[in-house]
Amino acid sequence: MSINGGEMSSDNVQLSRSRKTQSELYEFYGKPKSPSKSFSEHISNKCTLSKLCAYLLTLFPVINVVRTYKVRKYILDDLVSGLSVACLHFPQGLAFGILASLSPAYGLYTSFFPVLLYVIFGTSQHVSFGTNAVIAIFTAELVESRLEQYDLPGHHSAVNGSTVDNLTTVSPEMDDDVLKYKVSVAAGSSFIVGLLLFIMGLCRMGFITSYLSSSFIAAFTTTGAIHIISSQIPNALGIKIPPVNKPGKLIYVYIEIFKAFPKIHVATFIVSVICLIILVLVKDVINERFKNKMKMPIPIDIILVVVATIISYFAKLYDTFGIGVVGEIPPGLPTPELPRVSVDILGHSVVVGFIVFVLTISMARLCEVKHGYSVDDNQELVAYGIANLGGSFFSCFPACVAPPRTVILSTMGAKTTLNGIVSAIFVLLVIMFIGKYLESAPKAVLAVMIIVAVKNLLYQFKELPKLWRVNRYDFVIFVGTVLCGVLIDFPYALYVGVLLCLLTVVVQSQNSSSYTIRKVEQEDRLLEQKTHDIPLSNSKIVIFRMESSLYFATADQFVKELYKATFNPKAFRKQQDKHLENNVEININQSENNGQNDERMSLSKTNYENEIPVVPLTHIIIDCSSMNYIDMNGMKALIQINSEFKQVGVTIMFGNCTNFMKTFTEKSDLSETVDIQNVYSDILDAYFAATHRK
């Protein structure tokens, strides 16, 4: 403390207080109250009419949106953004319907019903719910695996990591039966996905995403992009390859593609190249370069589909050149029916539900951070669940967020979830009136659209050097997830990625940094000893801190690191015992010699006494600020160090105790071993208490 002219320097801080143990603080300020209510009291307090109404409002966020809607301020942005996304909903619905091994019509249904339901129950105005390429490819794998198991007549499709070419075959009657079966399986999967997510939302399980790192999500979506692009190459080249369903699927798919290279359909290939050039030129050059000058990006997807369909129809590309087309798109909405649910699709559907949740909530949180509004994770789960549940009754396959459409909504500045109504109306018009005019759309155009839509996900590989520099654990998660998804199969990217996330949590907790802290001599400041070359005020008192909770995975490391930072009391005891034995031997020898060789004995005794082990510390203060959780293993570790150091004359004290630590100390066996006078809420209080003890 420096005083200048009777005033304290503005750079200094003066603290005026008496040091208190945790128990003294409770006596002086009172113990925090933890009201214990009976179950009936708890229910009666929660189940009031006002709270029930508030809860119902949270289940229907659209009510609050409509009630607070500012027409003049919001209507234009919602209309423009909704229309812009609709221009992508429509062609992606066609494309992803084929990608899901169904027909384009079912992609349009999935672009309509779930979108409307998300408007009612969703909380993020920038999430574009509907068809998703990753979910479509999972759906294709499911329906094709069911077909192979039951071996239905008319099953001519070839799924190679979900490459599908079954919509324009020679026997439409048989294909109708196959398609109906596929749709029933896909709708059943959507029902299970919806039910799972709905229950998770009601059980308030939105916290699950906290356990998944962003590197895993990036790796998983990147792996999905690789599989999706690979699945569309045959359609873009106009070739057919046999189905591949075994580990290393992607490798075998490319082997088959290279084998079929001499059979490339030249006309289809030319159409694909032209469409690829146009899409990349408009999306990556024109729209990207002039996005600040345009009110909305050029809807090149819908323009390309319309133009290609017109050319295909009048030039008779299918009849003249053999270019594959979409085929029949029946007008009108499907008749609602109960989805087919069976045990054999349960496991796959649970995985899909988990993916839907992870992908959608991740995009919602990105938009939440960017635009500064709040997203309710639990209500989002309810929204995803109801959207898929409702869609399953109208022949929809599982719905999810689509990053490209979400980016458009974010860029266009959508103000409320009502923008989805505009998109849904546009898709409804396509389903009811326009769809039948799109039957001549070349499938190669849709294949290229899918490739371009997901290619940006591959840019996430650019993050690898940064991950290597910043966090090697994230690097391992990314590389491990991608390698397993590519070399084995896509679902394994999910299994291995989640496992790696959990393993890295355990490994990082076991490798948590630990260090000793000492008080600076000149002022009341505590600094890490290794990183600061400073004079210390008291070398007999050391503060130890480990940046981790204390549980079964870290308890052993905590003890080892404490021994390493201070000394091992068990080894010290052995040295003391050895000294006592030798000291007794010296005394006996002195008696036997009767004073002879006094000079030699004196020298020998002096040399030995210089080696007598001296306790280097008087107090060790455990900084508990990181101990948010302690289990039985952690408690045993604390009891162990307290007992062992006490035997060599070192007092263990506890400072910066968290609320959990305080409660745990009172209720566990730790209270029988640790003196309550050695437990402090503040680390400096513990330090000054130690300096005043003898």
C-alpha positions in Angstrom: 0.0 0.0 0.0 1.5 3.4 -1.0 0.1 6.6 0.5 0.8 9.9 -1.3 -0.2 13.2 0.4 -2.6 11.4 2.7 -4.4 9.7 -0.1 -4.2 6.1 -1.3 -2.6 5.6 -4.8 -5.3 4.8 -7.4 -3.3 1.8 -8.5 -3.6 0.1 -5.1 -6.5 -1.8 -3.5 -7.0 -2.0 0.2 -9.0 -4.8 1.8 -10.4 -4.4 5.3 -11.7 -7.7 6.8 -10.9 -10.3 9.3 -10.0 -13.8 8.1 -12.7 -16.4 8.7 -13.0 -20.1 8.3 -16.0 -21.5 6.5 -17.8 -22.3 9.7 -17.1 -18.8 11.1 -18.6 -17.3 8.0 -21.7 -19.3 8.5 -22.0 -18.1 12.1 -21.4 -14.5 11.2 -23.4 -14.2 8.0 -25.8 -17.1 8.3 -25.8 -20.3 6.4 -27.4 -20.3 2.9 -30.9 -21.6 3.1 -31.8 -24.6 1.1 -35.6 -24.8 1.3 -36.9 -28.3 1.4 -40.4 -28.6 0.2 -42.6 -31.7 0.1 -43.5 -33.2 -3.2 -47.1 -32.0 -2.9 -45.9 -28.4 -2.2 -43.6 -28.5 -5.1 -46.4 -29.7 -7.4 -48.9 -27.1 -6.1 -46.4 -24.3 -6.7 -45.6 -25.4 -10.2 -49.1 -26.3 -11.3 -50.7 -22.8 -11.0 -52.9 -21.5 -13.8 -50.5 -18.7 -14.7 -47.6 -21.1 -15.0 -49.6 -23.6 -17.0 -50.6 -20.8 -19.5 -46.9 -19.7 -19.6 -45.8 -23.3 -20.4 -48.4 -23.7 -23.1 -47.2 -20.4 -24.7 -43.7 -21.8 -24.8 -45.0 -24.9 -26.6 -46.6 -22.6 -29.3 -44.0 -19.9 -29.9 -46.0 -18.8 -33.0 -48.6 -17.3 -30.7 -46.1 -14.8 -29.3 -44.7 -14.1 -32.8 -48.2 -13.2 -34.2 -49.1 -11.2 -31.1 -45.9 -9.1 -31.3 -45.6 -9.0 -35.1 -44.8 -5.5 -36.5 -46.3 -5.7 -40.0 -44.6 -2.6 -41.5 -41.2 -3.5 -40.0 -41.1 -7.3 -40.6 -43.4 -8.1 -43.5 -41.0 -7.2 -46.4 -38.0 -9.0 -45.0 -40.1 -12.1 -44.2 -41.6 -12.2 -47.7 -38.3 -11.7 -49.6 -36.4 -14.2 -47.4 -39.2 -16.7 -47.5 -39.5 -16.5 -51.3 -35.7 -16.7 -51.7 -35.6 -19.9 -49.7 -38.6 -21.3 -51.5 -36.6 -21.0 -54.7 -34.1 -23.5 -53.2 -36.7 -25.6 -51.4 -38.3 -26.6 -54.6 -35.3 -27.9 -56.6 -33.7 -29.4 -53.5 -37.0 -31.2 -52.7 -36.9 -32.8 -56.1 -33.2 -33.7 -55.8 -33.2 -34.9 -52.3 -36.4 -37.0 -52.9 -34.3 -38.9 -55.5 -31.3 -39.0 -53.2 -33.5 -40.6 -50.5 -34.2 -43.5 -52.9 -37.8 -42.3 -53.3 -39.3 -40.1 -55.9 -39.1 -36.3 -56.3 -42.7 -35.9 -55.1 -41.8 -37.1 -51.6 -39.0 -34.6 -51.5 -41.6 -31.9 -52.2 -43.9 -33.3 -49.4 -41.0 -33.1 -47.0 -40.4 -29.5 -48.1 -44.0 -28.6 -47.2 -45.5 -30.3 -44.1 -42.4 -30.1 -41.7 -41.8 -26.5 -42.8 -45.4 -25.5 -41.7 -45.1 -27.4 -38.4 -41.8 -25.8 -37.6 -43.3 -22.3 -38.1 -45.8 -23.1 -35.3 -43.4 -24.8 -32.9 -39.9 -23.5 -33.7 -38.0 -20.6 -32.1 -35.3 -19.7 -34.7 -36.4 -17.5 -37.6 -33.3 -18.5 -39.6 -33.6 -22.3 -39.4 -34.9 -23.7 -42.7 -36.4 -27.0 -41.9 -37.2 -29.6 -44.6 -35.1 -31.8 -46.8 -31.4 -32.4 -46.0 -28.8 -34.2 -48.1 -27.3 -36.1 -45.1 -30.6 -37.3 -43.8 -31.7 -38.2 -47.4 -28.7 -40.5 -47.8 -29.4 -42.1 -44.4 -33.0 -42.7 -45.5 -31.8 -44.2 -48.8 -29.6 -46.7 -46.9 -32.4 -47.6 -44.6 -35.0 -48.2 -47.3 -32.6 -50.1 -49.6 -31.4 -52.3 -46.7 -35.1 -53.2 -46.0 -35.7 -54.0 -49.6 -32.7 -56.3 -49.7 -33.8 -58.1 -46.6 -37.3 -58.7 -47.9 -36.3 -59.1 -51.5 -39.4 -57.6 -53.0 -40.2 -58.2 -56.7 -39.2 -55.2 -58.9 -36.3 -54.2 -56.8 -33.9 -52.9 -59.4 -32.2 -50.0 -57.5 -28.5 -49.8 -56.9 -27.5 -48.1 -53.7 -23.8 -47.3 -53.6 -23.4 -45.2 -50.6 -27.0 -44.4 -51.7 -26.7 -44.0 -55.4 -30.2 -44.6 -56.6 -31.4 -45.2 -60.2 -34.8 -46.9 -59.9 -37.3 -44.3 -61.0 -37.3 -44.9 -64.7 -37.2 -48.7 -65.1 -39.0 -51.0 -67.5 -41.7 -52.3 -65.1 -43.5 -49.4 -63.6 -46.1 -51.7 -62.0 -43.4 -53.5 -60.0 -41.7 -50.2 -59.3 -44.9 -48.8 -57.8 -45.0 -51.6 -55.3 -41.3 -51.1 -54.5 -41.8 -47.3 -54.1 -44.8 -47.8 -51.8 -42.8 -50.1 -49.6 -39.9 -47.6 -49.5 -42.2 -44.7 -48.7 -43.8 -46.7 -45.8 -40.3 -47.4 -44.4 -39.2 -43.8 -44.7 -42.4 -42.5 -43.1 -42.1 -45.0 -40.3 -38.5 -43.8 -39.7 -39.8 -40.2 -39.7 -42.4 -41.2 -37.0 -39.8 -42.8 -34.8 -37.4 -39.8 -35.2 -40.2 -37.4 -34.4 -41.4 -39.3 -31.3 -37.8 -39.6 -30.0 -37.1 -35.9 -30.4 -40.5 -34.9 -29.0 -39.9 -37.0 -25.8 -36.4 -35.6 -25.5 -37.8 -32.1 -25.7 -40.4 -32.8 -23.0 -37.7 -34.3 -20.8 -35.6 -31.1 -21.2 -32.6 -32.9 -22.8 -31.4 -30.0 -24.9 -28.1 -30.0 -22.9 -26.9 -33.1 -24.8 -25.3 -30.9 -27.5 -22.8 -29.6 -24.9 -21.0 -32.9 -25.1 -20.4 -32.7 -28.8 -17.5 -30.6 -30.1 -17.8 -28.3 -33.1 -14.9 -30.3 -34.7 -17.0 -33.4 -34.5 -20.0 -31.7 -36.2 -17.7 -30.3 -38.9 -16.1 -33.7 -39.5 -19.5 -35.4 -39.6 -21.0 -33.0 -42.1 -17.8 -33.2 -44.2 -18.0 -37.0 -44.3 -21.6 -36.6 -45.3 -20.6 -34.3 -48.1 -18.1 -36.9 -49.4 -20.7 -39.6 -49.4 -23.3 -37.4 -51.0 -21.0 -36.2 -53.8 -19.9 -39.8 -54.4 -23.5 -41.0 -54.6 -24.3 -38.5 -57.3 -21.3 -39.1 -59.6 -23.0 -42.0 -61.4 -26.2 -40.0 -62.1 -24.0 -37.1 -63.3 -22.1 -39.4 -65.7 -25.1 -41.4 -66.8 -23.7 -44.8 -65.6 -25.0 -47.6 -63.5 -23.0 -49.5 -60.9 -24.0 -52.5 -58.8 -25.0 -52.1 -55.1 -22.2 -52.1 -52.5 -23.1 -52.9 -48.9 -19.9 -53.9 -47.0 -17.2 -52.2 -45.0 -15.1 -49.9 -47.2 -18.2 -49.1 -49.2 -16.9 -45.8 -50.6 -13.7 -47.4 -51.9 -15.6 -50.1 -53.7 -18.0 -47.5 -55.1 -15.1 -45.6 -56.7 -13.7 -48.9 -58.0 -17.0 -49.6 -59.7 -17.2 -46.0 -61.0 -13.7 -46.3 -62.7 -14.7 -49.7 -64.1 -17.8 -48.1 -65.7 -15.9 -45.1 -67.1 -15.8 -46.5 -70.7 -19.6 -46.6 -70.5 -20.1 -42.9 -69.7 -23.3 -41.5 -71.3 -21.8 -38.7 -73.3 -25.1 -36.6 -73.6 -25.7 -36.9 -69.8 -22.1 -35.9 -69.1 -22.3 -32.8 -71.3 -25.5 -31.7 -69.6 -23.8 -32.2 -66.2 -20.7 -30.2 -67.2 -22.8 -27.3 -68.5 -25.0 -27.2 -65.4 -21.9 -27.4 -63.1 -20.3 -24.4 -64.8 -23.5 -22.4 -64.6 -24.1 -23.2 -61.0 -20.6 -22.4 -59.8 -20.4 -19.3 -61.9 -23.6 -17.8 -60.5 -23.3 -19.1 -56.9 -19.6 -18.6 -56.2 -18.9 -15.7 -58.5 -21.9 -13.5 -59.2 -23.9 -14.0 -56.1 -20.9 -14.0 -53.8 -19.2 -11.0 -55.4 -22.3 -8.8 -55.6 -24.2 -10.0 -52.5 -24.0 -6.5 -50.9 -25.6 -4.9 -54.0 -28.4 -7.4 -54.6 -31.5 -7.5 -52.5 -31.7 -11.3 -53.0 -29.3 -13.8 -54.6 -30.1 -15.0 -58.1 -32.2 -18.1 -57.7 -30.1 -20.1 -60.2 -31.3 -23.5 -58.9 -35.0 -22.9 -59.8 -34.0 -21.1 -63.1 -31.8 -24.0 -64.1 -34.4 -26.6 -63.3 -37.1 -24.7 -65.3 -34.9 -24.0 -68.3 -33.5 -27.6 -68.4 -37.0 -29.0 -68.1 -38.3 -26.9 -71.0 -35.3 -27.9 -73.2 -35.7 -31.6 -72.2 -39.4 -31.5 -73.0 -39.2 -29.9 -76.4 -35.9 -31.5 -77.5 -37.2 -34.9 -76.2 -33.8 -35.6 -74.5 -35.1 -38.8 -73.0 -36.4 -40.3 -76.3 -33.6 -38.9 -78.5 -30.5 -39.2 -76.4 -31.5 -41.5 -73.6 -30.9 -38.8 -70.9 -32.6 -39.9 -67.6 -35.4 -37.8 -66.4 -37.3 -37.4 -63.2 -40.5 -39.2 -64.3 -44.0 -38.9 -63.0 -44.8 -36.4 -60.2 -48.4 -36.9 -59.2 -50.2 -33.6 -58.5 -52.0 -33.1 -55.2 -51.2 -33.8 -51.6 -50.9 -37.4 -50.3 -53.7 -38.9 -48.3 -52.8 -39.0 -44.6 -52.2 -42.5 -43.3 -50.7 -44.2 -40.3 -47.0 -44.7 -40.8 -45.6 -48.2 -40.7 -43.4 -48.7 -37.6 -41.4 -51.8 -36.9 -38.6 -52.8 -34.7 -36.2 -53.5 -37.6 -36.0 -49.7 -38.4 -35.7 -48.6 -34.8 -32.0 -48.5 -34.4 -31.3 -46.7 -37.6 -34.1 -44.2 -36.9 -32.6 -43.4 -33.5 -29.3 -42.6 -35.1 -31.1 -40.4 -37.7 -33.0 -38.6 -34.9 -29.7 -37.9 -33.1 -28.2 -36.5 -36.3 -31.3 -34.3 -36.9 -31.0 -32.8 -33.5 -27.2 -32.2 -33.6 -27.2 -30.6 -37.1 -30.3 -28.4 -36.6 -29.5 -27.2 -33.1 -26.0 -26.4 -34.2 -27.2 -24.2 -37.0 -29.8 -22.6 -34.7 -27.0 -21.7 -32.2 -24.8 -20.2 -34.9 -27.7 -17.9 -36.0 -28.5 -17.2 -32.3 -24.9 -15.9 -31.8 -24.8 -14.0 -35.0 -28.1 -12.2 -34.7 -28.3 -11.9 -30.9 -31.6 -13.6 -30.0 -32.4 -16.6 -27.8 -33.1 -20.1 -28.9 -34.7 -22.6 -26.5 -32.9 -25.9 -27.0 -35.7 -27.9 -25.4 -38.5 -26.2 -27.4 -36.4 -26.8 -30.6 -36.4 -30.5 -29.8 -40.2 -30.4 -29.4 -40.4 -28.5 -32.8 -38.2 -31.0 -34.6 -40.2 -33.9 -33.1 -43.6 -32.5 -34.0 -42.4 -31.6 -37.5 -41.3 -35.1 -38.2 -44.2 -36.7 -36.4 -46.7 -34.7 -38.4 -44.8 -35.3 -41.7 -44.8 -39.0 -41.2 -48.6 -39.1 -41.6 -48.2 -37.5 -45.1 -45.5 -39.8 -46.5 -42.5 -37.6 -45.6 -39.1 -38.9 -44.9 -37.2 -37.5 -41.9 -36.7 -33.7 -42.1 -33.8 -31.6 -40.9 -32.2 -28.2 -41.3 -30.4 -27.4 -44.6 -27.3 -25.2 -44.1 -27.5 -23.5 -47.6 -31.1 -22.5 -47.0 -30.4 -21.4 -43.5 -27.5 -19.2 -44.7 -29.9 -17.5 -47.1 -32.4 -16.7 -44.4 -29.6 -15.4 -42.2 -28.2 -13.3 -45.0 -31.6 -12.0 -46.2 -32.4 -10.9 -42.6 -35.6 -12.9 -41.9 -37.4 -11.3 -38.9 -39.7 -14.1 -37.7 -40.4 -17.8 -38.3 -43.4 -16.7 -40.4 -41.1 -16.6 -43.4 -41.7 -20.3 -43.6 -45.3 -19.8 -44.5 -44.2 -18.0 -47.7 -41.9 -20.9 -48.6 -44.6 -23.5 -47.8 -47.2 -21.7 -50.0 -44.7 -21.7 -52.9 -43.9 -25.4 -52.5 -47.7 -26.1 -52.2 -48.3 -24.4 -55.6 -45.6 -26.6 -57.1 -47.1 -29.8 -55.6 -50.7 -28.9 -56.7 -50.2 -27.4 -60.1 -46.6 -27.1 -61.4 -45.1 -30.5 -60.5 -46.6 -32.3 -63.5 -44.7 -29.9 -65.8 -41.4 -30.9 -64.3 -41.5 -34.6 -65.2 -39.0 -34.0 -68.0 -36.4 -32.5 -65.7 -33.0 -34.3 -66.4 -31.8 -36.2 -63.3 -28.3 -35.1 -64.2 -29.3 -31.5 -63.5 -30.5 -32.5 -60.0 -27.4 -34.6 -59.4 -25.2 -31.6 -60.1 -27.3 -29.4 -58.0 -26.8 -31.7 -55.0 -23.1 -31.8 -55.6 -22.8 -28.0 -55.7 -25.2 -27.6 -52.7 -22.9 -29.6 -50.4 -19.4 -28.9 -51.9 -18.9 -26.0 -49.4 -18.9 -28.5 -46.6 -15.6 -29.8 -48.0 -14.0 -26.4 -47.3 -14.0 -27.4 -43.6 -10.8 -29.3 -44.4 -9.1 -25.9 -44.4 -9.6 -25.8 -40.6 -7.3 -28.7 -40.0 -4.0 -26.6 -39.8 -5.8 -24.3 -37.3 -7.0 -27.2 -35.2 -3.5 -28.7 -35.1 -2.1 -25.4 -33.8 -4.9 -24.6 -31.4 -6.2 -27.9 -30.0 -4.8 -31.3 -31.0 -7.7 -33.1 -29.4 -10.1 -31.4 -31.9 -7.7 -32.4 -34.7 -7.9 -36.0 -33.7 -11.7 -35.9 -33.5 -12.0 -34.4 -37.0 -9.5 -36.7 -38.7 -10.7 -39.9 -36.8 -14.4 -39.1 -37.6 -13.7 -38.5 -41.3 -11.4 -41.5 -41.8 -13.9 -43.9 -40.2 -16.8 -42.5 -42.2 -14.8 -42.8 -45.4 -12.9 -46.0 -45.0 -15.6 -48.0 -43.2 -19.1 -46.5 -43.8 -21.0 -43.3 -43.1 -22.8 -44.3 -39.9 -19.4 -45.2 -38.3 -18.5 -41.5 -38.5 -21.2 -40.9 -36.0 -20.3 -43.8 -33.7 -16.5 -43.1 -33.7 -17.0 -39.3 -33.5 -19.2 -39.5 -30.4 -16.8 -42.0 -28.8 -13.8 -39.7 -29.6 -15.6 -36.7 -28.0 -16.3 -38.7 -24.8 -12.7 -40.1 -24.7 -11.1 -36.7 -25.2 -13.2 -35.3 -22.3 -11.8 -38.1 -20.0 -8.2 -37.8 -21.4 -8.2 -34.0 -21.0 -9.5 -34.2 -17.4 -6.8 -36.7 -16.6 -4.2 -34.4 -18.2 -5.5 -31.3 -16.4 -2.8 -28.8 -15.6 -1.7 -28.5 -12.0 0.7 -26.1 -10.4 1.7 -24.5 -7.1 0.9 -20.9 -6.2 3.0 -18.7 -3.8 2.4 -15.3 -2.3 4.5 -12.4 -3.5 6.7 -10.9 -0.9 5.9 -7.2 -1.6 2.1 -7.4 -1.8 -1.0 -9.6 -1.2 -0.9 -11.3 -4.6 -0.7 -15.0 -5.5 1.2 -16.1 -8.6 2.1 -19.4 -10.2 5.5 -20.3 -9.0 6.9 -21.8 -12.2 6.0 -19.0 -14.5 7.1 -16.1 -12.3 10.6 -15.4 -11.1 9.6 -13.5 -7.9 10.7 -13.3 -4.2 8.4 -15.4 -2.1 7.1 -14.3 1.3 7.0 -17.8 3.0 8.7 -20.9 1.6 7.0 -23.1 4.2 3.5 -22.6 2.8 2.5 -23.7 -0.7 -0.9 -23.5 -2.5 -1.7 -26.3 -4.9 -4.3 -26.1 -7.6 -5.4 -28.6 -10.3 -7.7 -27.4 -13.1 -10.2 -30.2 -12.8 -13.0 -31.6 -10.8 -12.0 -34.5 -8.5 -13.5 -37.8 -9.5 -12.5 -41.3 -10.4 -10.7 -40.3 -13.6 -8.6 -37.6 -11.9 -8.2 -38.7 -8.3 -5.0 -40.7 -8.8 -3.5 -37.9 -10.9 -4.4 -35.4 -8.2 -2.4 -37.3 -5.6 0.6 -37.9 -7.9 0.7 -34.2 -9.0 0.5 -33.0 -5.4 3.4 -35.3 -4.4 5.4 -34.0 -7.4 4.7 -30.4 -6.6 5.5 -30.8 -2.8 7.0 -34.1 -1.6 5.9 -37.6 -1.0 5.0 -38.0 2.7 5.3 -41.8 2.5 8.8 -41.7 1.2 9.6 -39.0 3.7 8.4 -41.3 6.5 10.7 -44.1 5.3 13.7 -41.7 5.4 12.8 -40.7 8.9 12.5 -44.3 10.0 15.8 -45.1 8.4 17.4 -42.2 10.2 16.1 -43.4 13.6 17.4 -46.9 13.1 20.8 -45.6 12.1 20.8 -43.2 15.0 20.2 -46.0 17.5 23.0 -48.0 15.9 25.4 -45.1 16.3 24.5 -44.8 20.0 25.1 -48.5 20.6 28.5 -48.3 18.9 29.4 -45.3 21.0 28.7 -47.3 24.2 30.8 -50.2 23.0 33.8 -48.1 22.1 33.8 -46.5 25.6 35.1 -43.3 24.2 37.7 -44.7 21.9 38.0 -43.2 18.4 36.0 -40.1 19.6 37.3 -38.0 16.7 36.2 -40.5 14.1 32.8 -41.1 15.7 32.2 -37.4 16.0 32.9 -36.9 12.3 30.7 -39.8 11.3 27.8 -38.6 13.4 28.2 -35.0 12.1 28.1 -36.2 8.5 25.0 -38.3 9.1 23.1 -35.6 11.0 23.6 -33.3 8.0 21.5 -35.8 6.1 18.6 -35.8 8.5 15.4 -35.2 6.5 13.8 -32.0 7.4 10.1 -31.4 6.6 10.2 -28.8 3.8 6.7 -27.4 4.4 4.4 -26.6 7.3 1.1 -26.1 5.4 -0.3 -27.1 2.0 -3.4 -25.2 0.9 -5.6 -27.0 -1.7 -7.2 -24.4 -4.0 -10.7 -25.9 -4.6 -12.0 -23.4 -7.1 -12.0 -25.9 -9.9 -13.6 -28.7 -7.9 -17.2 -28.4 -9.1 -17.7 -32.1 -8.6 -16.2 -34.8 -6.2 -17.1 -38.4 -6.1 -16.1 -41.2 -3.7 -12.7 -41.7 -5.3 -12.1 -38.0 -4.9 -13.1 -38.1 -1.3 -10.8 -41.0 -0.6 -7.9 -39.1 -2.3 -8.5 -36.0 0.0 -8.7 -38.2 3.1 -5.5 -40.0 2.0 -3.4 -36.8 1.6 -4.8 -35.3 4.7 -3.8 -38.4 6.7 -0.4 -38.9 5.1 0.8 -35.3 5.4 -0.6 -35.0 9.0 1.8 -37.9 10.0 4.8 -35.9 8.9 3.7 -32.7 10.6 2.2 -30.9 7.5 -1.3 -29.4 7.8 -3.7 -29.7 4.8 -6.0 -26.7 4.4 -8.7 -25.9 1.8 -9.4 -22.6 0.2 -11.7 -21.2 -2.5 -14.2 -23.9 -1.7 -17.1 -24.1 -4.1 -20.7 -24.6 -2.8 -20.5 -28.2 -3.9 -17.2 -28.6 -2.0 -18.7 -27.1 1.2 -21.8 -29.3 1.1 -19.8 -32.4 0.2 -17.4 -31.8 3.1 -20.3 -31.6 5.6 -22.2 -34.7 4.4 -19.3 -37.0 3.6 -16.7 -38.9 5.6 -14.3 -36.0 4.9 -15.8 -34.1 7.8 -14.5 -36.7 10.2 -11.0 -36.4 8.9 -10.6 -32.7 8.0 -10.6 -30.1 10.8 -13.3 -27.6 10.1 -10.9 -24.9 11.1 -8.9 -25.7 8.0 -11.7 -25.0 5.5 -11.9 -21.5 4.1 -14.0 -19.7 1.4 -11.1 -17.5 0.4 -7.6 -18.6 -0.5 -6.0 -15.5 1.1 -7.8 -16.2 4.4 -6.4 -19.7 4.4 -2.9 -18.4 3.6 -2.8 -15.7 6.4 -4.3 -18.3 8.9 -1.4 -20.6 8.0 1.2 -17.9 8.5 -0.1 -17.1 12.1 0.0 -20.8 13.1 3.1 -22.3 14.7 
